[in-house]
């Protein structure tokens, strides 16, 4: 079995997400999110979603950790797979509840990138882009 896949399977079995955050998992995931391999990016975005969805206090672990700029890069990159774009937009919506992360999102003009994705050929991406644009507009 692929060692990266094995590590993620083991990681997903951990019950206490706050222990993962305090152990610095978010920082490691963000470093590897720069990977050019879509399957790895997909798994990493899923891990971040799990951490953000289950830990409201997670914002302190993501503020200043380059999460928002990395998501902006993934959304802007023409080579990013549709699944990567979709999950990146889901994460953007998830972090909008955090004031410092919300400010980062606004400072990087995500609305421009997301509005372009409304015309994406993948219907799931274009639909999520519409929802994300609504969220960004409503909270600006």
N, C-alpha and C positions, 0 to 999 in steps of 0.2 A: 504494500500500500504506500502511496505517496506520503512522505513525512509531513508535508504541509497539511494535507487532508486529514491525516491521523491526528495532528495537533488540534485541528479545529473540531474534530469529532470529540476529542477528549475535553476541549474547552467548553463545548456546548453541554456537557454533562455536569458541569459545575453548577451547584444550586445557588450559592451565595454570590450574586453579582457584585455586591459592594466589596467583597474580598478581591475580586478580579480588578476592580477599579483601583483599589488601594495598592495592589501589586504592580500597577503601572501597565496593565494590559492595553489601555486606550492609547498610550504613547507608542507602544510596539505596533499595534494595529495601524496607527496612522503612518508610521514609517514604511510599513510594507504596502500600504495602499498606493504608494507611488509606483508599484509594479506595473509592468506593461502587459501582464497576463490577465485577461478578463475573468477566467474562473477564480483566480486568487482575489481579484478586486471584488467579485461578487460575494465570496465568502466573508471577506473582511467587512464589506458594507453591512452584511447580515449580522455580523458580530457587533458592529457599532450600533445598529438598530436595536439589538437585544439589550445592550448596555444602556442606551438612552431610554428605551421604553420602560425598563424596569427600575430605573434609578433616577428619580427627580433630582437628587442632589448631584447627579453626574456632571452638571454644568461646570462645576469648578475644575473637573478633570479635562474638559474640552476647551475652556476658555484659554486662549493663547497657545493651544496645542496644534494649531494649523488645520483643524478639522474643516472649517469653513473655506479657506483657500483651496484645500485639496478637493473639496466637493465642487467648487467653482471650476477648477481645472478639468475635472472629470466630465462635467456638463458641457464645457466649452470645447472639449477635444472631439473632433469629428470621428476619431478612431474608437472612442468609447462605445462598447456594445450597448444595445438598447436596455438590457437588464441593469447595466451600470448606471445609465442615465436615470432610469426609473427609481432605483434604490437611492441614488444621490438626492433626487427630489423628495423622496419620502423622508430622508434624514433632514433635509432643509426644513421641511414642515415641522418635524419633531423638535428641532432646536429653536424654533421661533418663540417658544415659551420662555426661553432664557433671555433676559434683557441684554446681557453682554454679547451673546451669540447673535441675537437679533440685530444688534448694531453692526456686527461684522458682516452679516448677510446684506444689510442695507448699504454698507460702504463699498461692497464689491459689485453693486449693480446686478444682482442676480435676476432681477425682473427682465432685463434685456436678453439674457441668455435663455431664460425660461420661455419668454414669449416667442423666441425663434423656434423652440422645440415644439410649440403647438402645431407646427406644420411638418413634424417628423413623420416619416413613412410608417413607422411602427405605431399602431393605434393605441397601444398601452402607454407608450411614451407620450404621445400627443395628448391623450386624455389626462394623464398625470400632470403634464405641463399646464394644462388649463386649470386644474385644481390648485396646483402650486402657485400659479400666477394670481388666482383669486385670493389665496391665503396671503401672499406677499403684498398685494394691493390693499387688502383689508387691514393689514397690520402695519402699514407704512405711515 
